[in-house]
Amino acid sequence: MNAPIAVRRLNGWLPRIAALLVLACGLAACANRPSGNTAAVPFEQAVQQAVDDLMVQTQKLPAFLAKVESRLKPNRIVIDPLLDGASGQQTEVTRAIEQRVVQRMQERFSQFTVAPFAGDEVEKAQYVLNGTLSRHKDGGPYRLALALTDLKSGTVIAQAAARISDDKLDTRPTAFYRDSPVNPKDRATEGYIRTSETPAGQPADALYLERLSTSAVLQEAIAAYEEGRWQDALARYESAARRRDGQQLRVYSGLYLTQMQLGRAADAEASFGKLARLGLETNNLSVKFLFRPGSTDFLGDPKISGVYPMWLRQIARQATQTESCVVVTGHTSRTGSEEVNERLSLQRAQAVKARLAAETPALSRKLREAGKGFHENIVGTGTDDASDALDRRVEFKVVPCEA
């Protein structure tokens, strides 16, 4: 190769080499920057602030080079639907935040393409954005956290947070999470939440990333369910269940819900059985049994409690198959005195334990009971409606039997 050609080629590569060096320096700087401002601001401003902070962290190149690089390799981002940081549920407000995140990115950061969170889009994307909305237990301001992860390296490349001064936000769970018979928060959901708080330069949660493609299929199923497209939802839940990592609480819960909507009672009971078995195997079975206020009797509305006998039947059958013992733990919402709630939660646990023993008498020797009152509230609002149903749950934990 003659010298002039070699020099021209080298000159052609120098801007790209320089750009990569600047980007590397920028990412290193991101790892050391503080996450978010301390002052709480109104909702709209907080979302814009978090998005701008997140995106600016990625813009360490001069504007011209950033545009050139984006043409050479489009920066495609998928947004994994935002979650409530305490419950792991999607809520009305996390959905509203997601819509505003997309709008802000489209308005201000056109070098990024925001794609739907779907199976085929995840495969084509370079980055995933996820986030959580949390509130301190003392009732302080809400905190929004966003993280942007490079899917190839598995590294969080930007992380931002903002505090929201609005005291009232619509934290009601969306339809799938409202209707789910159990709390579907699992290890992958916990990994999602951790990733949203991971500083730039650190690895995202490995299990969360490993299950990302299946989560996208599952999200498509959830969207179909919430739009009342039952057959479509069922097909997508079934597709998720067939995947290698499809044995998840949200998958079985979705199968159960859609089969019930379609009138397939036997299939729905089988799906609930799988849900109960997985919950016991992973020690993560929190069932939303709802009681009359101050009582150990279930709510009288058959639309709500009519399925409870089937739930109890399947929980009893699955518990019988374990050689260990099962602790039935009652919980209450934060309404009333601590003493009353501790007593009521224990009484409710005893009532559920008695119903399980009536279903399968041989199980009675392996059952234990406990009451936690409102000490382990997840939502903590004390509204006693659908938004804090998780606080009134009954948990089933597998423990070694005493000798």
N, C-alpha and C positions, 0 to 999 in steps of 0.2 A: 504493500500500500504506500503511495507516495505521500510526502509530508503535508502538502496542502489539504488533501482529502482527510487525512487523519486529524488535522487541526480543526477542519470544519465540523467533523463528526463530534470531536470532543467539545467544541463550542456549543453544538446543538444539545449535548447532554448536560452541560454545566448548570443551566437554570433548573432542570429537574432535580439534579443532585443537590443543589442549594436549597431547593424547596423542601426536599425530604429532610435535610439537616435542620432547617428552620422548624419544620413540623415536629421533629423529634425533640428539639429544645422546648418547643411550645408545650408538648405533652408532659415533659418533665416538670415544667413550671406549673402546669395544671395540678399536678399531684401534690404541690405544696401550698396551693391557694386555699383560703378559708372557704367553707361552703355556705353560701347564702348570707344575707344581711340579717341583723338582729332585730331591727324595727319591724313591728307588724304593720301591714298596709292592707287596704281594701282588697277584696277577692280578685277583681279583674286586674288590678295593678300587680298583685302578688304573682299571678300566673304569668303575666308578661315579663315580670322581673326574673322569674325562675327560668323561663324559656330563653330570654336574652342572655342571661348569664351562662346557661348551658351551651348555647350556640356560639357565643363569643369565644368561649374556651377552645373551640375547634378551629377558630379563624386566626391562626397564628401566621399565616402566609400573607404577603402583600396582596391587595385586592386583585390585581391583574393575574398573578400566578394562581390564586385560588380559583379564578374563573377558568383558566386554562386547564388546571388539573381536573376540575369538575366535568369539563367536556371530555377529557381523555378517559375518565372513569367516574361515571355518575355516582354521587353520594346518596345511595338509596337507604332510607330509614323506614323500618316498620315500628309501629307503636303498639306495644303489648298493653292492653287496657289497664288503666290505673286502678289501684286497689286501696281500700281502707287499710291503714297500717296495723290496726289492732285486730280486726276480724278476718282480714284477707278476702273480703267481699267486694264486689263492684257495687257502687252506690250511685244514687242520682247525681250527687255532687262530683264524684270521681269521673263520671261520664261527661258531665258538663266541662270539667277541667280538660279532659282529653280533646273535646271539640275545640276548645280555645287554644290548646297547644298546637293543633293542626293548623288552625286559622293563622296564628301568629307566625308559625314557620313558613307558611305559604306567602304571607305578606312581607316578611323581613329577611328570609333566608332562602332565596330562590335557588341557590346552588345545591340545595338538598331536595330530593324527591321523597315525599311522604307517601308510603304505600299502605294499603289495608293490611291488617294482621291476619293473613290467610296463608295456608300451607305453601302454595306456589310462590308467594311473595317473600316469605321467610327465606326460601332457598336462594332467591336472587339478591337479597338485601346485604349491604355491608355492615349495617348497624341496627341495633334494637334500642328503642327508648322505652323505659319503664318508670313508674313512679308511684308514690304512696302519699296519702293524706292522713295525718295522725293528729291526735289531740292529747296533750298531757293529762294525766289522771286528775290533776288538781283543777282542771277546767280552764287552763290557760289557752292562748291562741293556737289555732290549727297550724300545722307545719306541712308544707308541700315539699316533697323531695323528688328530684328527677335525676336519672342517670342515663348516660349514653354509652353503650358497650359495642366494641368492635367484635363482630362475630367470628372473624378469622382468628384473632389472637385470644379472644375470650377476656379481654381487658377493658375495664371501664375507662374511657378516655375523657369523660367529662362528668361532673356531678355538681348539682346546684340545689339550693333550697331557699324557700321564702316563707315568712310567717304571715298568716292571714288574720286581720283584725276583726273580721265579721264574726259575730257571736253565734248567729243562726245560719247553718248550712243544711241542705237537704241530704241527710245521711241515711235515708231509707235505702235498704238494699234493692237492687234491680230484681226483676221478676224471677229469674232463675234462682238467685240466692235467697230470695224471700220464700220461694216454694220448696226449696231443697229440704228434705226431711232431716238432714244432718248438717253439722258444720263441716263444710268440705275443705277446710284449711288443712293442708298436708305439708310434707317436707319440701316439695317443690314450691309451694306458695310461700313458705318461710324463706326459701332461697331467693324468690322474687323480691320479697320485702328487704332482705339483707342487701341485695344488689342495688336497690334504689338508694341505699345509704352508703354504698361503698365509695371511698375516695378515689379520685382519678389516679390512674397508674396502678391500681390494684386489680386482681382478678375478680371477675364476677363469680357468683355461685355456680359451681360446676353442674350440679343436678338441674338447676333452673335452665341453664343453657342446653343441656343434653335433652331436655324434654320440650324445647321451644317449638319444634315442628308439630309435635302432638298437641301442644297447647293451642297452636293456631287452628288445627282441625277442630279442637274442642270449642274454641271461641266461635267458630262458624256455626257449630251445633247450638251453642247458647243463643246466638243471634237469631237463628231460625226458631228456636223455642219461644223466645220473647216476642217474636212477630206472629206467633200462632201457626207457624208452618210445621205441623206435627210430624208428618211423614218425612219431610226434608230433615227435620231435627233428628228424628230417629235414625235415619240412614247415616247421618254424620256422627252421631254418638256410637253407632255400631262400627263405623269405620275407625273411630278413635280407639274403641275397645279391642280391635284386632291388631293394633300396633304393638310393637314389642314393649313399649312403656305405657300402654293404655290402661293398665290395671290401677285406676285412680278413683278416689272418692267422687270427684266431680263427674267422671264418666258414668259410673254406676248410678249416681244420683240422677243424671240426665236421662239415662235409659229408663229408670223407674218413673220419672215424671212424665216423659212422653208416652210411655206405654199406658200409664194411667189415663192420660188425655185421650188416647185412642181406644180406650175401653178394653185393653188387653190385660185383664186383671192377673191371670196366671203368670204371664211373662213379667209383669211388674213385681209380683211377689218374688219371683226368682231373682230379679235384679236387686231387690232390696236385700235378699239373702246374701248375695255376693257383696253388697255394700256393707252389711253387718259383719260378714266374715273378714273382709279386708280391714275394717275398723278395729276389730278385735286383734287381728294379727299384727297390726301396727300400733296397737294401744292408742287409737285415735278415733273412738266412736262416741260422738256427742250428738244425741238425738233431741230434736225439738218437740218434746211432749209438752203440751200447753195445758195448764190446770185452771180451774176456777179460782178467782182471787181468794187467797187465804185458805184454800182447801186442798185436799189430796185427790179430789175428783177431777177427771179430765173435763175440758170444756164440753158443754152439751151440744154444740153445733156439729152435726154429723159430717158436714163438709170438711171440718177440720179434724175431728177425733174419730171419724168413722173408720179410718185406716189403722188406728192404733192397735187393735187386736191383732191384725196381721203383722205389724211391726214387732209386737211383743213375741208373737209366735216364731218369727224368723230369728230374732235375737236369742231367744231361748234355745232354738235348734243349733244355732252356731256356737253358743256358749257351751252347750253340752259336749261339743266335739273337742273342746280344749281340755287338757289334763290339769290346767291350773284353775285357780279360783277367780271370781269376777267381783270387783267392788262396784256397786251401784251408788253413784254420787249425785245428790240433788243440788241444784243451784237456784237462787232467786234473784230478782231484780232489786235495785236499790230503792225500794219503796217500803217504808215502815222501819221499825227499830231493828237494831242488830240482833238482839235476843230473839225476837219473833221470827226473823228470817232464818236464823240458824236452826231453830226448832222446826220451822215449816219445811226447810230444805231436807232435813233428816226424815221427817214424816213422809214426804213425797218419795224419797229414795226407798223407804220401807214399803210404801204402797206399790211401787214398780217392782220391787224385789218379790213381793207376795204374788203379783200377777205373773211374773216369770215362773215362779215355783208352781203356780197353778197350771201353767202351760206344760211344764215338764217337771213333775215331782222329784225326779232323781237329781235335778239341778240344785235343789234347795240347800244341800250340804256344801255347795261350792260358792254360794252367794254371800256377799258381805254388803253392808250399807254404810254410807257416810253423808254428812250434810255440810256444805260450805257456805250457806247463806249467800251474801252478796260479795264475799271476799275475793272471788275470782271472776268478777264481772269482766266481760270482753268489751261491751259497748258502754255500759255504765250510766245511761241517761235516766233510767227509772221511768221511762214513758209507758211501759207496759203495753206496747203495741207491737206491730210487726218489726219495727226497727231495732228493738232490743230483745227479740225472741231468743237470741243466743244466750242471753243472761239467765234465761229460765230453762236451761237445758238439763238433761239427765245424761251423765257420762258413765261409760262402762270401761273399766280398766282391768286388764288381766294381771294378776299378781300370784306369787307362789302361795300355795295353801300351807297353812300352819301344820306342823306335825301333830 
